[in-house]
Amino acid sequence: MSRFFIDAELELGVDLQLTDQVFHHWVKVLRAQVGETATLFNGQGGEYFVTLIEVNKKSASVSVDRFNPDNRTPAATILIGQVMSKGDRMDYMVQKATELGVSQIQLLTSERCEMRLKYDRDQKKIDHWQAIATAACEQCGMNIVPQILAPLSLEQWLTTDLPATKLVLAPDTEKTNALAEMKHDIALLIGPEGGLSDAEINTAQQHGFKNWCIGDRVLRTETAPIVALSIIIYKLQNDI
């Protein structure tokens, strides 16, 4: 069954005109016909099963038939602080982190950050990454779309109200059992392609972050959060 995010209010028993984006994808591209069904979600929780009841040249309507409250999110609330990188590395990270159930992605700048967003480029890139997160939710079945938050400097972010468990990926440090007292609210700090500087790691530690070295190899900036998320979610599921 096709699955789409829709920027609209959804209510059982109320017919709904599809937004232009869903109309284009479902009716124009996938050539849906009257009587076909799909799943719609609007990011406010749960999903709705709908039936296509009318198709015109430029619009289409559905009946909203049934509601499923399952959001398929992990038990933990996980915020990633990700120092931005160039190219498609950020696209990959946003997509895969969404599939794994991240709650928010805070974009960061740091000493070795490759990217500096400016003025109109800021919102265009943020909208681009938000769209990737939305598409990943459509694919993987999650109904709550993670927020992609506007860039902050690392120093600014460290002073904000962060979750109880704070972890910084620090590959050149001694391996410790950083997850031993892990709570269900987690902040995960990921450095840029060149890594965080020693001074930045020390500053993170001063704000309550624990060093986490997750293996003998140095992972790329887009790979590290995926591996870390997988380990965290696996551990939480097996501790329940």
C-alpha positions in Angstrom: 0.0 0.0 0.0 1.3 3.5 -0.9 2.2 5.7 2.0 2.4 9.5 2.0 3.1 12.4 4.3 0.4 15.1 4.0 0.5 18.6 5.3 -3.2 18.7 6.3 -5.6 17.9 9.1 -6.8 14.3 9.1 -10.1 13.2 10.7 -12.0 10.0 10.5 -15.2 10.0 8.5 -14.3 13.3 6.7 -13.5 13.4 3.0 -10.2 15.2 2.2 -8.9 16.8 -1.0 -5.3 15.7 -1.5 -2.5 18.3 -1.4 -0.7 19.0 -4.7 2.3 17.0 -3.6 0.4 13.9 -2.7 -1.9 14.3 -5.8 1.1 14.5 -8.1 2.9 11.5 -6.5 0.0 9.1 -6.1 -2.3 10.1 -9.0 0.0 11.5 -11.6 3.1 9.4 -11.1 1.7 6.2 -9.7 -1.5 6.5 -11.7 -3.8 5.6 -8.8 -7.5 5.0 -9.7 -10.7 5.5 -7.8 -11.1 2.7 -5.3 -7.4 2.3 -4.5 -6.2 2.7 -0.9 -3.2 4.4 0.7 -1.9 5.4 4.1 -1.6 9.1 5.0 0.2 10.6 8.0 0.7 14.2 9.0 3.4 14.0 11.7 1.0 14.6 14.5 0.8 10.9 15.6 -0.6 7.8 14.0 -1.6 7.1 10.5 -4.9 7.0 8.5 -6.1 4.5 5.9 -7.8 6.3 3.0 -9.6 5.4 -0.2 -9.5 7.4 -3.4 -13.1 8.4 -4.2 -12.7 11.1 -6.9 -10.1 12.0 -9.5 -10.1 15.1 -11.6 -7.5 16.6 -13.9 -5.9 18.8 -11.2 -7.2 17.3 -7.9 -8.4 14.2 -6.1 -10.3 13.4 -3.0 -10.2 10.5 -0.5 -12.4 9.2 2.3 -10.6 8.8 5.6 -11.6 5.3 6.7 -9.5 4.1 9.6 -6.9 5.2 12.1 -3.8 3.4 13.5 -2.2 5.0 16.5 1.2 3.2 16.2 4.1 5.5 15.6 6.8 2.9 15.4 9.3 5.1 17.3 12.0 3.7 19.6 11.5 3.7 23.3 14.2 6.4 23.6 14.1 10.0 22.6 17.4 10.6 20.8 18.8 13.9 19.7 21.8 14.0 17.4 24.0 17.0 17.3 25.7 16.7 13.9 28.4 18.9 12.7 27.5 19.6 9.0 29.5 18.3 6.1 29.4 18.9 2.4 28.1 16.8 -0.5 25.6 14.0 0.0 27.0 12.9 3.3 24.4 14.9 5.2 21.6 13.5 3.0 22.7 9.9 3.8 23.0 10.7 7.6 19.5 12.3 7.7 17.9 9.5 5.8 19.4 6.6 7.7 19.1 8.3 11.2 15.4 8.8 10.4 14.9 5.2 9.5 16.5 4.2 12.8 14.2 6.4 14.8 16.1 9.6 15.7 13.8 12.3 17.3 15.7 15.5 16.3 18.8 16.4 14.3 20.5 19.6 15.5 22.8 21.0 12.8 26.1 22.2 14.2 29.2 24.2 13.2 32.6 23.6 14.7 36.2 24.4 14.3 36.7 21.9 11.4 33.2 22.2 10.0 33.2 22.1 6.2 30.0 24.0 5.7 28.7 27.4 6.7 25.1 28.2 5.8 24.3 31.8 5.0 21.1 33.7 4.7 18.7 32.3 2.0 20.9 29.1 1.7 20.1 28.3 5.3 16.4 27.6 4.8 16.9 25.9 1.4 19.3 23.3 2.9 17.2 22.8 6.0 14.1 22.3 3.9 16.0 19.9 1.7 17.1 17.8 4.7 13.6 18.0 6.2 12.2 16.6 3.0 14.7 13.7 3.1 13.5 12.9 6.7 9.9 13.0 5.6 10.5 10.7 2.6 12.4 8.3 4.9 9.4 8.2 7.3 7.1 7.4 4.3 9.4 4.5 3.4 10.1 3.1 6.9 6.7 3.4 8.5 7.4 6.0 11.1 4.6 8.5 11.7 6.5 11.2 13.7 8.9 13.1 11.4 12.2 14.1 13.2 12.9 17.9 13.2 15.9 19.2 11.4 16.9 22.2 13.6 18.6 25.3 12.3 22.4 25.5 12.8 24.0 26.4 16.1 27.6 26.6 17.0 28.9 23.7 19.0 29.5 26.1 21.9 25.9 27.4 21.8 24.4 23.9 21.6 26.4 22.6 24.6 24.7 25.3 26.8 21.2 24.4 25.8 18.8 22.1 27.8 20.0 18.7 26.6 18.9 15.1 27.6 20.1 13.3 30.7 22.5 10.9 28.8 25.1 12.8 26.8 27.6 11.0 24.5 30.3 12.3 22.3 31.9 10.0 19.7 35.6 10.2 20.4 37.4 7.5 18.4 40.9 8.2 19.7 40.0 7.8 23.4 40.1 4.8 25.7 37.1 2.5 25.3 34.8 2.8 28.3 31.3 1.5 29.1 29.7 4.8 28.2 26.2 3.2 27.9 26.2 1.6 31.4 23.8 4.2 33.0 22.1 5.2 29.8 18.7 6.8 30.2 15.8 7.0 27.7 16.6 10.6 26.7 19.9 10.8 24.9 22.0 13.5 23.2 24.6 12.2 20.7 27.4 14.5 19.5 29.0 13.7 16.1 32.0 15.6 14.8 32.8 16.6 11.2 34.9 14.7 8.7 38.1 15.9 10.3 36.8 15.1 13.8 36.2 17.3 16.8 39.3 19.0 18.2 40.7 18.0 21.6 39.5 21.3 23.0 36.0 20.7 21.7 35.9 17.3 23.2 37.1 18.7 26.5 34.4 21.4 26.4 31.8 18.8 25.7 33.0 16.8 28.7 32.7 19.9 30.9 29.0 20.0 29.9 28.4 16.5 31.0 29.2 14.5 27.8 30.9 11.1 28.1 33.5 10.0 25.6 32.3 7.0 23.6 34.8 5.0 21.5 32.7 2.4 19.6 35.5 0.4 17.9 39.0 0.2 16.6 38.3 1.9 13.3 37.6 5.6 12.7 34.2 5.9 11.1 33.1 8.6 8.6 30.9 11.4 9.8 27.9 10.0 8.0 28.5 6.4 9.2 29.2 7.1 12.9 25.7 8.2 13.9 24.1 5.2 12.2 26.4 2.7 14.0 25.8 4.6 17.3 22.1 4.7 16.9 21.9 1.0 16.0 23.9 0.1 19.2 21.8 2.4 21.4 18.5 1.1 20.1 19.6 -2.5 20.3 20.7 -2.1 23.9 17.5 -0.3 25.0 15.4 -3.0 23.4 17.3 -5.8 25.1 17.3 -4.0 28.5 13.5 -3.8 28.5 
